[in-house]
Amino acid sequence: MEAQLAEIEALKTFLNASHKPTRYVDFNHIDTIDELRRENPTDYRTIRKIITVLDGQPLPRKRGWMEASYRVRDVHYDSLLMTSLPPKKHVYITLDDTTYHAIVTLAGGRPVLIPAKR
């Protein structure tokens, strides 16, 4: 229970950060991933790379790597699993002035960004 409360507090801190992004992109809407791939291929590749390395080591260690490598300002990766089969998690990544939100599917224990279906 304490871990869940800490997770909620971390998310609230992330969402109320003093450096609020000017844009919010939700990958859970149809065609958003394809639109980003066309309009901003650099951010698309960055988001894909970050999502593929989210599991495997503690997030605090990854934050420094992501900040140094990719202009990432904030990353929030839920420790809570959504009760679905396969399980899913929320991830929020802020690059420059844009926050990207996705629900990633844990396929074989690894996070995978799956486009929304029509």
Backbone as ProteinMPNN parsed JSONL, in Angstrom:
{"seq_chain_A": "MEAQLAEIEALKTFLNASHKPTRYVDFNHIDTIDELRRENPTDYRTIRKIITVLDGQPLPRKRGWMEASYRVRDVHYDSLLMTSLPPKKHVYITLDDTTYHAIVTLAGGRPVLIPAKR", "coords_chain_A": {"N_chain_A": [[0.813, -1.188, 0.0], [1.952, 1.242, 0.795], [3.85, 1.6, -1.209], [2.195, 2.001, -3.399], [0.936, 4.413, -2.705], [3.17, 6.067, -2.702], [3.783, 5.944, -5.399], [1.559, 7.247, -6.514], [1.927, 9.804, -5.429], [4.353, 10.464, -6.677], [3.515, 10.607, -9.351], [1.706, 12.752, -9.15], [3.491, 14.803, -8.496], [5.039, 14.829, -10.824], [3.1, 15.605, -12.741], [2.442, 18.122, -11.822], [4.659, 19.665, -12.137], [6.935, 22.458, -12.109], [7.883, 23.309, -14.55], [5.93, 23.256, -16.764], [4.918, 21.46, -19.614], [4.249, 22.608, -22.976], [2.813, 21.226, -24.826], [0.787, 18.278, -25.134], [0.827, 14.956, -25.912], [-1.043, 12.21, -26.659], [-0.605, 8.913, -27.01], [-2.555, 7.045, -27.063], [-4.613, 7.551, -28.696], [-6.112, 7.078, -31.889], [-4.027, 6.91, -34.739], [-2.081, 8.65, -33.714], [0.572, 7.811, -33.211], [1.537, 7.256, -35.811], [1.283, 9.808, -36.886], [3.142, 11.282, -35.332], [5.455, 9.936, -36.155], [5.627, 10.77, -38.822], [5.658, 13.645, -38.609], [7.573, 14.338, -36.654], [10.139, 12.704, -36.66], [12.461, 12.373, -35.112], [11.731, 12.678, -32.364], [9.945, 10.546, -32.314], [11.648, 8.288, -32.711], [13.194, 8.569, -30.406], [11.3, 8.242, -28.312], [10.494, 5.589, -28.833], [12.946, 4.239, -28.362], [13.393, 4.82, -25.623], [11.16, 3.566, -24.436], [11.717, 0.893, -24.968], [13.795, 0.339, -23.214], [12.866, 0.647, -20.656], [12.177, -1.363, -18.734], [14.125, -3.569, -16.672], [16.212, -2.277, -15.242], [16.481, -0.183, -12.304], [14.373, 2.731, -12.34], [15.426, 5.285, -11.371], [18.179, 5.116, -12.02], [18.054, 4.978, -14.785], [16.97, 7.452, -15.419], [19.001, 9.444, -15.308], [20.602, 8.586, -17.445], [18.781, 8.869, -19.563], [18.251, 11.634, -19.472], [20.764, 12.666, -20.094], [21.227, 11.57, -22.617], [19.008, 12.09, -24.306], [17.556, 14.63, -24.143], [15.515, 14.423, -22.268], [13.227, 15.54, -19.92], [11.458, 14.762, -17.927], [10.388, 11.608, -16.681], [7.939, 9.263, -16.162], [7.076, 6.174, -15.074], [4.76, 3.917, -14.427], [4.664, 1.877, -11.519], [2.619, 0.336, -10.968], [0.602, -2.239, -12.242], [-1.775, -2.52, -14.867], [-4.745, -4.347, -14.692], [-4.977, -6.433, -16.932], [-4.844, -8.674, -19.725], [-2.471, -9.185, -22.005], [-0.614, -7.645, -19.245], [-0.558, -4.05, -18.63], [1.031, -0.784, -18.529], [1.201, 2.693, -17.557], [3.061, 5.267, -19.132], [4.83, 8.304, -19.015], [6.562, 10.709, -20.768], [8.614, 13.48, -21.001], [9.849, 15.481, -23.457], [11.764, 18.166, -24.405], [9.4, 20.62, -24.747], [7.159, 19.009, -24.726], [4.917, 16.625, -23.519], [4.643, 13.206, -23.663], [2.318, 10.605, -23.595], [1.644, 7.241, -22.971], [0.08, 4.056, -22.988], [1.637, 1.233, -22.314], [2.059, -2.089, -23.465], [2.952, -4.985, -21.774], [4.727, -7.211, -23.172], [5.78, -10.323, -22.89], [7.118, -9.49, -20.65], [8.506, -7.243, -21.407], [8.189, -3.783, -22.231], [6.001, -2.633, -24.801], [5.121, -0.474, -27.376], [2.029, -0.133, -28.7], [0.064, 0.674, -31.467], [-3.066, 2.481, -31.256], [-6.23, 0.997, -31.961], [-8.633, 1.179, -34.614]], "CA_chain_A": [[0.0, 0.0, 0.0], [2.83, 2.401, 0.852], [4.457, 1.755, -2.535], [1.17, 2.562, -4.278], [0.779, 5.821, -2.347], [4.365, 6.758, -3.19], [3.63, 6.027, -6.855], [0.569, 8.303, -6.776], [2.575, 11.078, -5.119], [5.335, 10.729, -7.733], [2.765, 11.029, -10.529], [1.195, 14.101, -8.898], [4.641, 15.699, -8.604], [5.375, 14.911, -12.243], [2.076, 16.354, -13.467], [2.387, 19.492, -11.321], [6.015, 20.225, -12.193], [6.957, 23.898, -12.383], [8.183, 23.512, -15.97], [4.839, 22.594, -17.471], [5.084, 21.393, -21.065], [3.241, 23.354, -23.726], [2.025, 20.268, -25.614], [0.534, 16.962, -24.566], [0.526, 14.021, -26.988], [-1.538, 10.955, -26.099], [-0.467, 7.836, -27.991], [-3.684, 6.137, -26.962], [-5.592, 7.939, -29.713], [-5.847, 6.499, -33.206], [-3.14, 7.605, -35.681], [-1.121, 9.547, -33.075], [1.934, 7.3, -33.404], [1.901, 7.49, -37.214], [1.408, 11.257, -37.066], [4.436, 11.679, -34.78], [6.489, 9.36, -37.022], [5.735, 11.641, -40.004], [5.917, 15.048, -38.304], [8.744, 14.522, -35.811], [10.771, 11.379, -36.577], [13.464, 12.327, -34.046], [11.036, 12.361, -31.114], [9.385, 9.196, -32.459], [12.725, 7.328, -32.447], [13.578, 8.716, -29.001], [10.259, 7.612, -27.495], [10.603, 4.132, -29.034], [14.162, 3.77, -27.682], [13.186, 4.898, -24.18], [10.188, 2.546, -24.027], [12.324, -0.445, -25.023], [14.758, 0.121, -22.126], [12.282, 0.992, -19.36], [12.303, -2.464, -17.78], [15.456, -4.15, -16.612], [16.972, -1.686, -14.155], [15.662, 0.808, -11.6], [14.139, 3.976, -13.066], [16.348, 6.386, -11.037], [19.424, 4.948, -12.771], [17.766, 5.277, -16.184], [16.659, 8.876, -15.591], [20.239, 10.155, -15.64], [20.991, 8.196, -18.798], [17.841, 9.467, -20.517], [18.452, 13.079, -19.488], [22.023, 12.945, -20.785], [21.222, 11.085, -23.997], [17.843, 12.389, -25.139], [16.803, 15.836, -23.766], [14.361, 14.056, -21.452], [13.115, 16.345, -18.698], [10.741, 13.977, -16.928], [9.898, 10.285, -17.064], [7.162, 8.581, -15.132], [6.724, 4.829, -15.525], [4.018, 3.331, -13.314], [5.031, 0.572, -10.972], [1.361, -0.393, -10.874], [0.161, -2.891, -13.47], [-3.199, -2.546, -15.16], [-5.169, -5.743, -14.667], [-5.416, -6.868, -18.254], [-4.018, -9.768, -20.202], [-1.301, -9.025, -21.145], [-0.66, -6.452, -18.393], [-0.158, -2.775, -19.227], [1.467, 0.276, -17.618], [1.248, 4.044, -18.094], [4.363, 5.921, -19.177], [4.816, 9.713, -19.404], [7.92, 11.142, -21.089], [8.638, 14.862, -21.461], [10.987, 15.885, -24.282], [11.639, 19.603, -24.667], [8.167, 21.149, -24.16], [6.05, 18.107, -25.048], [4.768, 15.407, -22.726], [4.056, 12.09, -24.392], [1.707, 9.626, -22.703], [1.286, 5.994, -23.642], [-0.153, 2.849, -22.213], [2.462, 0.228, -22.975], [1.718, -3.475, -23.2], [4.116, -5.765, -21.368], [4.747, -8.437, -23.978], [6.917, -11.121, -22.443], [7.818, -8.753, -19.61], [9.131, -6.044, -21.971], [7.173, -2.841, -22.692], [5.857, -2.491, -26.247], [4.174, 0.563, -27.767], [1.139, -0.685, -29.702], [-0.848, 1.719, -31.93], [-4.493, 2.324, -30.961], [-6.988, 0.409, -33.072], [-9.861, 1.896, -35.021]], "C_chain_A": [[0.859, 1.256, 0.0], [3.474, 2.667, -0.51], [3.46, 2.38, -3.501], [0.95, 4.037, -3.984], [1.982, 6.642, -2.822], [4.298, 6.939, -4.7], [2.663, 7.146, -7.231], [1.178, 9.673, -6.505], [3.609, 11.453, -6.187], [4.642, 11.215, -9.004], [2.226, 12.438, -10.341], [2.324, 15.124, -9.026], [5.02, 15.91, -10.056], [4.384, 15.804, -12.98], [1.995, 17.806, -13.031], [3.738, 20.186, -11.357], [5.975, 21.695, -12.599], [7.239, 24.197, -13.85], [7.143, 22.773, -16.81], [5.092, 22.598, -18.976], [3.958, 22.167, -21.768], [2.359, 22.442, -24.555], [1.89, 18.964, -24.855], [0.109, 16.063, -25.714], [0.149, 12.686, -26.348], [-1.495, 9.88, -27.175], [-1.64, 6.868, -27.98], [-4.826, 6.521, -27.893], [-5.151, 7.394, -31.074], [-4.989, 7.447, -34.044], [-2.106, 8.529, -35.035], [0.317, 9.104, -33.302], [2.398, 7.55, -34.835], [2.096, 8.973, -37.496], [2.747, 11.755, -36.527], [5.566, 11.16, -35.659], [6.711, 10.236, -38.253], [6.225, 13.041, -39.653], [7.191, 15.283, -37.495], [9.453, 13.183, -35.616], [11.821, 11.266, -35.474], [12.818, 11.985, -32.711], [10.447, 10.957, -31.167], [10.453, 8.148, -32.127], [13.151, 7.373, -30.976], [12.584, 8.017, -28.088], [10.35, 6.087, -27.611], [11.806, 3.563, -28.279], [13.964, 3.756, -26.171], [12.25, 3.791, -23.715], [10.816, 1.154, -24.031], [13.292, -0.714, -23.876], [14.167, 0.39, -20.742], [12.378, -0.128, -18.338], [13.751, -2.93, -17.745], [16.332, -3.565, -15.536], [16.131, -0.59, -13.509], [15.566, 2.133, -12.37], [15.079, 5.106, -12.653], [17.667, 6.31, -11.801], [19.217, 5.336, -14.235], [17.514, 6.759, -16.421], [17.901, 9.667, -16.007], [20.698, 9.851, -17.05], [20.088, 8.867, -19.832], [18.02, 10.973, -20.611], [19.706, 13.441, -20.272], [21.963, 12.603, -22.269], [20.144, 11.683, -24.879], [17.071, 13.654, -24.807], [15.524, 15.534, -22.988], [14.373, 14.912, -20.195], [12.438, 15.56, -17.583], [10.353, 12.629, -17.52], [9.116, 9.746, -15.881], [6.698, 7.262, -15.726], [6.07, 4.135, -14.356], [4.627, 2.037, -12.829], [3.788, -0.296, -10.819], [0.99, -0.971, -12.23], [-1.339, -2.734, -13.633], [-3.599, -4.023, -15.241], [-5.811, -6.121, -15.987], [-4.504, -8.019, -18.658], [-3.674, -9.505, -21.66], [-1.389, -7.729, -20.323], [-0.132, -5.218, -19.123], [0.27, -1.809, -18.128], [1.367, 1.616, -18.341], [2.697, 4.52, -18.106], [4.154, 7.351, -19.678], [6.265, 10.12, -19.618], [7.834, 12.572, -21.599], [9.956, 15.115, -22.179], [10.771, 17.344, -24.647], [10.363, 20.108, -23.987], [6.959, 20.285, -24.46], [6.07, 16.899, -24.12], [4.046, 14.372, -23.566], [3.525, 11.091, -23.371], [1.353, 8.397, -23.525], [0.923, 4.961, -22.594], [0.599, 1.762, -22.958], [2.038, -1.165, -22.524], [2.988, -4.224, -22.844], [4.04, -7.117, -22.062], [5.984, -9.232, -23.588], [7.748, -10.403, -21.405], [8.48, -7.483, -20.094], [8.041, -5.089, -22.446], [7.196, -2.684, -24.21], [4.805, -1.426, -26.505], [3.346, 0.033, -28.918], [0.175, 0.405, -30.147], [-2.303, 1.422, -31.541], [-5.211, 1.805, -32.188], [-8.212, 1.247, -33.374], [-11.072, 1.123, -34.608]], "O_chain_A": [[0.553, 2.222, -0.698], [3.627, 3.819, -0.916], [3.84, 3.202, -4.335], [0.794, 4.834, -4.909], [1.827, 7.771, -3.287], [4.711, 7.974, -5.221], [2.923, 7.906, -8.163], [0.964, 10.606, -7.278], [3.726, 12.621, -6.557], [5.128, 12.135, -9.661], [2.279, 13.244, -11.27], [2.129, 16.194, -9.602], [5.292, 17.034, -10.476], [4.788, 16.667, -13.759], [1.524, 18.647, -13.796], [3.936, 21.192, -10.676], [5.089, 22.121, -13.34], [6.857, 25.261, -14.338], [7.452, 21.787, -17.479], [5.441, 23.632, -19.545], [2.871, 22.35, -21.221], [1.264, 22.839, -24.95], [2.744, 18.594, -24.05], [-0.858, 16.363, -26.415], [0.927, 12.108, -25.59], [-2.258, 9.929, -28.14], [-1.702, 5.962, -28.811], [-5.883, 5.89, -27.879], [-3.959, 7.273, -31.353], [-5.217, 8.657, -34.046], [-1.317, 9.142, -35.754], [1.188, 9.935, -33.559], [3.521, 8.004, -35.054], [2.982, 9.348, -38.264], [3.419, 12.556, -37.178], [6.543, 11.875, -35.886], [7.849, 10.427, -38.682], [7.112, 13.572, -40.323], [7.824, 16.329, -37.64], [9.381, 12.591, -34.539], [12.049, 10.174, -34.952], [13.296, 11.101, -32.0], [10.451, 10.251, -30.159], [10.198, 7.227, -31.352], [13.435, 6.336, -30.376], [12.982, 7.279, -27.187], [10.29, 5.38, -26.605], [11.696, 2.523, -27.629], [14.328, 2.785, -25.508], [12.517, 3.142, -22.704], [10.482, 0.324, -23.185], [13.587, -1.873, -23.585], [14.896, 0.363, -19.75], [12.64, 0.144, -17.166], [14.507, -2.703, -18.69], [17.138, -4.29, -14.954], [15.166, -0.119, -14.11], [16.54, 2.593, -12.967], [15.513, 5.851, -13.531], [18.213, 7.343, -12.189], [20.09, 5.946, -14.852], [17.809, 7.273, -17.499], [17.853, 10.461, -16.946], [21.133, 10.747, -17.774], [20.564, 9.37, -20.849], [17.949, 11.539, -21.702], [19.711, 14.412, -21.028], [22.586, 13.279, -23.087], [20.335, 11.78, -26.091], [15.911, 13.717, -25.215], [14.562, 16.301, -23.045], [15.382, 15.004, -19.497], [12.813, 15.688, -16.417], [10.033, 12.522, -18.704], [9.583, 9.776, -14.742], [6.015, 7.234, -16.749], [6.745, 3.795, -13.385], [5.055, 1.201, -13.625], [3.88, -1.499, -10.575], [1.053, -0.28, -13.247], [-2.088, -2.805, -12.659], [-2.866, -4.842, -15.797], [-7.034, -6.125, -16.128], [-3.505, -8.293, -17.993], [-4.569, -9.604, -22.499], [-2.151, -6.826, -20.667], [0.626, -5.318, -20.087], [-0.074, -1.982, -16.959], [1.438, 1.68, -19.568], [3.466, 4.212, -17.196], [3.41, 7.587, -20.63], [7.107, 9.902, -18.747], [7.072, 12.856, -22.523], [11.033, 14.983, -21.599], [9.707, 17.711, -25.146], [10.256, 20.031, -22.763], [5.833, 20.783, -24.449], [7.096, 16.239, -23.956], [2.972, 14.63, -24.109], [4.205, 10.769, -22.397], [0.828, 8.504, -24.633], [1.404, 4.998, -21.462], [0.251, 1.409, -24.085], [1.704, -1.386, -21.36], [3.995, -4.108, -23.542], [3.375, -8.041, -21.593], [7.106, -8.851, -23.923], [8.945, -10.661, -21.278], [8.975, -6.705, -19.279], [7.05, -5.543, -23.017], [8.259, -2.611, -24.825], [3.721, -1.464, -25.922], [3.878, -0.227, -29.996], [-0.48, 1.016, -29.302], [-2.719, 0.264, -31.501], [-4.847, 2.13, -33.319], [-8.752, 1.933, -32.506], [-12.196, 1.557, -34.859]]}, "name": "protein", "num_of_chains": 1, "seq": "MEAQLAEIEALKTFLNASHKPTRYVDFNHIDTIDELRRENPTDYRTIRKIITVLDGQPLPRKRGWMEASYRVRDVHYDSLLMTSLPPKKHVYITLDDTTYHAIVTLAGGRPVLIPAKR"}
